[in-house]
Amino acid sequence: MDGTNGSVALVTGGSRGIGAATALRLAEDGFDVVVTYVEDAAAAAEVVGKVRALGRRGLAVRADAGAADGGAAAVEEAVRAFGRLDVLVGNAGVGVLGPLEELSPADVDRVLAVNVRGVFLTARAAAGRMGSGGRIITVGSCMAQRVPGPGGTLYAMSKSALTGLTKALARELGGRGITANLVHPGPVDTDMNPAGGPYAGPQAAMTALGRFGTPREVAGLVSFLAGPDASYMTGAEYAVDGGHAA
């Protein structure tokens, strides 16, 4: 799969951070790109503008991954606008950290709705629109592989569910020539978790490289998995975490 034949990629949560970097990298690779957002329409429009400046078609779609029909609606909008869907990057996610006793039922419902149910429903909708060569790439977390301290139970549980989803998707869709893979970023410098933030030092120290990653570094791995050289790779997990799990 590559973007030289008008291929289309959908990046959920593509208005900022890893999602925005991924959208731009895929546009550089030749993909037309659809990004979803929930609140920041201006940021999503900025990403779309950069996609178009690279000579590709771009579209921003407001879609809440936590809503039962949010992901499927985004898939249908992408196909309606651009005529096809070749790559899904399931990047949208939320993180609620804290002691077990302080997590409310609403916290649990929201995290599981976005990070698990939303990913499943979007992937199911995307698979229904993909042909042979389609790619489903999901963004997990280094905390699915190593939880370095307390307070991450809910988030780690939600991201760990993506391992089972990815392996099962690979088995279910492999006969149709569609691959499914999972990317686990480590600490990455974004507005939600800045490398200069109050909790950055301990996070960086947990990596073998002693630093935060950049959204562009994660996007590079996603780009590879979406490209032609990854055609025999499916059902697998790949860490881009600076050695967090080492």
Secondary structure, 3 states (H helix, E strand, C coil): CCHHHCCEEEECCCCCHHHHHHHHHHHHCCCEEEEEECCCHHHHHHHHHHHHHCCCCEEEEECCCCCCCHHHHHHHHHHHHHCCCCEEEECCCCCCCCCHHHCCHHHHHHHHHHHHHHHHHHHHHHHCCCCCCCEEEEECCHHHCCCCCCCCHHHHHHHHHHHHHHHHHHHHHHHHCCEEEEEEECCECCCCCCCCCCCHHHHHHCCCCCCCECHHHHHHHHHHHHCHHHCCCCCEEEEECCCCCC
